């Protein structure tokens, strides 16, 4: 959830879309909405230790939040939670907004754009292959993640036909302390790495790793060693 609402959704690595397999879509939606409800009392002054979500940077960002939601709904999206300006004790400006969840289609124009606000688009997919295709079918390509308990699915996600983003995680947020690695994106999010590997190769050791995710344990060069 931090990936979607942390820093009020204003990070370049903010989670914009959650693509969910149709078999668990309703369950994930319910859990997300319940989690978002718990955030209502944690919106406020970012200097308060109890606060999890602060304000948007200015009124223009609030306008962008409102316009994005309006556009998503006009394209056929369905509001699952949010879509309001937050007021209350300790809130002195109109720059505080409610984190919002919208059920959407990946081809919606607004889904293809970055808003820099806490708006999460919930998208249904029928398979991992379709989910990867959705992930890659946007102009941006900075950060992405896959949540799975399958090593084979993780390998598929990280392989040549998997995520085309500059940063591809497994079972981690899209947004976090990425600067320790080679930070950077692809496509409209740029090429190359601002903290690229060449800068820290001298301080690293090389390690060759082989992972077998099949049901048998083959030996190298096709050797058969049987009793």
C-alpha positions in Angstrom: 0.0 0.0 0.0 2.9 2.3 0.6 3.8 2.2 -3.1 0.4 3.7 -3.9 -0.2 6.3 -1.1 3.3 6.9 0.4 4.4 10.6 -0.1 0.7 11.1 -1.2 1.4 9.3 -4.4 3.9 11.9 -5.6 6.9 9.7 -6.2 8.2 8.8 -9.7 8.0 5.2 -8.5 4.5 5.5 -7.1 2.3 2.4 -7.8 -0.3 3.6 -10.4 -1.8 0.2 -11.4 -2.5 -3.0 -9.6 -3.1 -5.8 -12.1 -4.9 -8.7 -10.5 -5.7 -12.2 -11.7 -9.5 -12.6 -12.2 -9.6 -15.5 -9.8 -8.7 -13.4 -6.8 -9.8 -10.0 -8.1 -12.8 -9.5 -5.8 -10.9 -10.6 -2.7 -8.0 -8.2 -3.5 -10.4 -5.4 -4.1 -12.1 -5.9 -0.8 -8.9 -6.1 1.1 -7.6 -2.9 -0.6 -10.7 -1.0 0.2 -10.7 -2.1 3.8 -7.0 -1.1 4.1 -7.7 2.3 2.5 -10.5 3.0 5.0 -7.9 2.7 7.8 -6.0 5.6 6.2 -8.6 8.2 6.8 -7.5 9.0 10.3 -3.8 9.0 9.3 -4.0 11.9 6.8 -2.7 15.2 8.1 0.3 17.2 9.2 3.4 15.2 8.0 5.3 16.4 11.1 2.9 14.4 13.3 4.2 10.9 14.1 0.7 9.4 13.5 0.5 10.8 10.0 1.0 8.4 7.0 -0.2 10.7 4.2 0.5 14.4 3.9 -0.7 17.0 1.4 -0.3 17.3 -2.3 2.3 19.9 -3.3 0.0 22.6 -4.5 -3.5 23.5 -5.8 -2.5 22.5 -9.3 -1.7 19.0 -8.1 -5.2 18.9 -6.4 -6.7 19.9 -9.8 -4.8 17.2 -11.5 -6.2 14.7 -8.9 -9.7 15.8 -9.6 -9.3 15.8 -13.4 -7.7 12.3 -13.4 -10.6 10.8 -11.4 -13.2 12.6 -13.6 -11.5 11.3 -16.8 -11.3 7.8 -15.4 -15.0 7.7 -14.6 -16.0 9.3 -17.9 -14.0 6.5 -19.7 -16.0 3.9 -17.9 -14.1 3.4 -14.7 -15.9 2.5 -11.5 -15.1 4.3 -8.2 -14.2 1.8 -5.5 -13.1 4.2 -2.8 -12.1 7.9 -2.3 -12.5 10.9 -4.5 -12.7 13.7 -2.0 -10.9 16.6 -0.4 -10.0 16.0 3.2 -10.7 18.4 6.0 -10.5 18.2 9.7 -8.5 19.2 12.8 -5.0 20.2 12.0 -5.7 20.4 8.3 -5.3 24.1 7.2 -5.3 23.9 3.4 -7.3 22.2 0.7 -4.3 20.2 -0.6 -5.1 17.1 1.4 -6.9 14.5 -0.7 -8.4 11.0 0.0 -6.4 8.1 -1.6 -8.6 6.7 -4.3 -9.2 3.3 -5.9 -10.8 3.1 -9.4 -11.6 -0.1 -11.2 -10.4 0.5 -14.8 -9.2 -0.9 -18.1 -5.6 -0.7 -19.1 -6.4 1.0 -22.3 -8.0 4.0 -20.7 -6.2 7.2 -21.7 -5.9 8.4 -18.1 -4.5 5.0 -17.0 -1.7 5.5 -19.6 -0.7 8.8 -17.9 1.1 9.7 -14.7 -0.8 12.0 -12.3 1.4 12.2 -9.2 -1.5 11.8 -6.8 -2.7 8.9 -4.7 -4.9 7.3 -7.4 -4.7 3.5 -7.8 -6.2 1.8 -10.9 -7.4 -1.7 -10.3 -7.2 -3.8 -13.4 -8.3 -7.4 -14.0 -6.2 -9.9 -16.0 -6.8 -13.5 -17.0 -3.3 -14.8 -16.8 0.3 -13.8 -16.0 1.0 -13.3 -19.7 -1.8 -10.9 -20.0 -0.8 -9.1 -16.8 2.8 -8.7 -18.2 1.4 -7.4 -21.5 -0.7 -4.8 -19.5 2.3 -3.9 -17.5 4.4 -3.2 -20.6 1.6 -1.5 -22.6 2.2 2.0 -21.3 4.6 4.7 -22.4 6.4 4.8 -19.0 8.9 2.1 -17.8 10.5 3.0 -14.5 9.5 0.6 -11.7 7.3 -2.5 -11.5 6.8 -5.5 -9.2 5.2 -8.9 -9.2 3.8 -10.6 -6.1 4.0 -14.4 -6.4 4.9 -17.5 -4.5 6.0 -19.2 -7.7 9.7 -19.2 -8.6 8.8 -20.0 -12.2 6.5 -17.0 -12.4 9.2 -14.8 -10.9 11.7 -16.0 -13.5 9.1 -15.3 -16.3 8.6 -11.8 -14.9 12.4 -11.1 -14.8 13.2 -12.8 -18.2 13.4 -11.2 -21.6 9.7 -11.4 -22.2 8.8 -10.1 -18.7 8.7 -6.6 -17.3 10.2 -4.0 -19.6 10.8 -1.5 -16.8 14.2 -0.3 -15.7 13.5 -1.7 -12.3 11.6 -5.0 -11.8 11.0 -6.3 -8.3 9.5 -9.4 -6.9 7.4 -9.3 -3.7 8.5 -5.7 -2.9 7.0 -2.3 -3.4 7.6 -0.4 -6.6 8.6 2.5 -4.3 11.3 2.4 -1.7 15.1 2.6 -1.3 15.9 1.9 -4.9 18.9 4.2 -5.0 21.2 1.4 -3.7 20.8 -0.3 -7.1 21.0 0.9 -10.7 18.1 3.5 -10.5 16.5 4.4 -13.8 13.8 3.7 -16.4 13.1 2.8 -20.0 10.9 4.1 -22.7 9.4 7.6 -21.9 11.0 7.3 -18.4 14.5 7.6 -19.9 17.4 5.3 -20.6 20.5 4.5 -18.6 21.0 4.5 -14.9 21.6 7.6 -12.8 23.1 5.5 -10.1 24.4 2.9 -12.6 26.3 -0.3 -12.0 29.5 1.1 -13.4 29.7 3.4 -10.4 29.8 0.6 -7.9 31.3 -2.4 -9.7 34.7 -1.7 -8.1 33.2 -2.3 -4.7 31.4 -5.5 -5.6 32.2 -9.2 -5.9 30.9 -11.3 -8.8 28.8 -14.4 -8.0 27.4 -16.9 -10.5 24.0 -18.2 -9.4 22.1 -21.1 -10.9 18.5 -21.7 -9.9 16.6 -24.8 -10.8 12.8 -24.3 -10.7 11.9 -27.6 -12.4 10.7 -30.9 -10.9 14.0 -32.8 -11.6 17.6 -32.1 -10.8 19.6 -32.4 -14.1 23.4 -32.6 -14.1 25.7 -30.5 -16.3 26.6 -31.7 -19.9 23.7 -34.2 -19.7 25.5 -36.5 -17.4 23.5 -39.4 -15.9 24.7 -40.6 -12.5 22.3 -43.2 -11.3 22.6 -46.1 -8.7 
